[in-house]
Amino acid sequence: MQIVLPLAGLALLMAILGLYHWRLQHFERSVATIDAVWDTEVNRRGTTIITMDQLSFSRTAPSGELITCSHQFEIGTPLDGFKVGDQITIVPATGTCQRADIIGRITPLR
């Protein structure tokens, strides 16, 4: 019994991570543009500074309609160096503009 609960917890964690990874690989992606960037302090096991931004992107509704979205998201820390005008790849949540998983920054060609 002492080993069953940790193994069940590990199996549940692996299932959740597997479904999240599947979502990132198979759901429709969008390109989002950063419209505003600011740093703010939050209390997470002490005071931490995070980078917030205003993202604008478009997503496709199940009906095929194109929906334009603009929402605030946490995108990292000041060390990440995000700037207004940067573009990032995201996976928007189905049916809402208020949640998106950030895949990564689109690097400009030089």
DAWO-V737059 format. One line per field, one symbol per residue. phi: phi as a letter, one per 20 degrees, with the letter a starting at -180 (. if undefined). psi: psi as a letter, one per 30 degrees, with the letter a starting at -180 (. if undefined). A space follows every 10 residues. Layout:
phi = ???
psi = ???
//
This chain:
phi = .fefffffff ffffffffff ffffedefec dddeebcbdb ecdcloecec ddbddcbdcd fgfnfedecb becedqcgff mfcfnfdcec dfffnbdebb eeereeeffc
psi = effeeeeeee eeeeeeeeee eeeefflkll kkkjfkklkl kljjhlkkkl klljkklklk lfffkkkklk lklkfblfff hklkflklkl jkkkglfgkk kkelkjkkk.
//
